Amino acid sequence: MLIGFALIIVAVFLCCALLFRLSIYALPLFVAFLAGSATYRSGSGIVAALAAATITAIMLLAVAQLTLAFAKSDLTRAAIGIAFAAPAAVAGYHAVHGIAAATMPPSAWQLVVSLLGAAIIAAASWTQWSRTRP
């Protein structure tokens, strides 16, 4: 019983660490899903949908990196940071809410913990993008 509880704590910790590391890719994943879904619904096959999703995500990341490299304005950098941090906050909210719902009784504290998690994940994504100064 004690070993199982310890393993659950380690698994939750590792999931949270993975969420922090991958929070920067929430926007490209969302855009890739939309592109792949639209391509698949248009009658193309699964291969075309996967190709469209991959190309779209790569292009989004490349455009963001190029914009950060050539941006002279801090306002432009902030806009890119917000564009990547907002979907990360939504993903962080849902991930933390899932963990909170599994471990806490339903109460207002679930919402508070979920919102706090969303803010922390958004800050982590913002920090990762702010470190990409050329």
N, C-alpha and C positions, 0 to 999 in steps of 0.2 A: 504494500500500500504506500509506504513512504517513498520507495523507489519510483513508483508510478507517478506520484505527486511531483517529485523532483523532475522527472522527465517531462511532465506537462509544463512546468515552469520554464525549463530549458527550451522546449518547443515554442512556447509563446514568445520568449525572448528572441529566439532565432527568427521567427516570423516578423517581429517588430524590427529587428536589425535589417532584414531583407527589405521591408517596406521603406525604411529610411534610405537604403542604398538605391532602390528602384523608383523612388518618388519623382525623380527628375524625368522619368520616361512615361508619366501618366498622360501627358498631352499627346505625344507621338502615338501611344497605344490607342488612345481614344480616336484620333484622326485616322489611324490605320484601320481600326474597326469600322468606322463610318465609310471609308473608301472601299474596303473589301465587301462590306454589306451592300453598298449601292451597286458595285460591280456584279455581285452575285445575283441580286434582285433584277438586274437588267437582262438576265438571260445568259450571261457568260458562265463558264464553268467554275469549278472550285479552284483550278490552277490559275485562271485569270484573276479571280478574286484575291488569292494569296499574293500574286505578283503585284497587283494594284496596291494592296495594303503595305507590302514591303517597300515598294518604290515611294509611296506617299510618306511613310514614316522616315525613311532615309532623307528624302528631300526636305521635310520639315526640320529635321535636326541640322542638315547642312545649311539651310537658309538661316536658322537661328544662330549657328556658329559664325557664319559670314557676317550677319548683321551685328553681332557682338564684337567681331573683330574690327569692323569699320565704323562703328558708331562712336561719335564724338560726344554725344549728349548723354547725360546721366538719365534723362527722361526716357530715352529710347531703351537703355539698359533696364530701367525699372519696368517699362511696359513688357519687355520680354520676360523678365523675372516674374511679373504678375501673371502673364499668360501661362507660364509653366507651373506656377505655384497654386493657382486656383483649382485645376483638376487634381493636383496632388492633395489639396486640402479635402476635396470631396472623397477621394479614395481613402485618405487617412481617416476621415470621419466614419466611413462605412466599415473599414477594417477594425477600428477601435470599438465601434459600436457592437460589432459581432463578437469581439472578445468580451466586452463588458456585459452583453446580454447572456453570454454563456457562463459568466462567473459571478454576476451580481443579481440580486433580486430586482425586479422592475421598480424603478423609482426615478426621481429627478436627477439622482447622481449619475445614472447611466448617460443622460444627456450632457451633463457637465463634463464627465470624463471623455465622452465622445468629441465634444467641441474642443476640449483641451488637446486631445490627440490630433484633431484636424489642424489646430494652430501649430502644433509642434511639427507635424509632417510638412505643412506648408512652409514653415521656417527652414526646415531641413532642405527642401527643394530650392528655396530662395538662396540659401547659403551655398548650395552646390553650383547654382548658376552664377552667383556673384564671384565665385572663385575662378571663373573662366576668363579672367581678364587677359588680354593679349600682351 
